[in-house]
């Protein structure tokens, strides 16, 4: 039994297809910023933030902040994504401030 295991390990070592001399380091392909896929959470953050500011909907502003956090967690292209994300976050905060502390909308009662 010992002979079979020792000859098995010796043959496995000599017939191992991996050769350290031919290993190449993986380099991801370069992709231009225009060819990157659309950042849907970032886009939805902008849409909900603008709706929250324009219509004073608190729910839309909170949803925009959630999408901002998701987009921040999955950010691929820092420069382009950060500009869009910062704009969406500012709009969402602006919508929350105007919804909670701004003047009441006509026809609504503030409690």
Secondary structure as UniProt FT lines:
FT   HELIX           2..14
FT   HELIX           20..22
FT   HELIX           33..35
FT   HELIX           40..55
FT   HELIX           58..73
FT   HELIX           78..101
FT   TURN            106..107
//
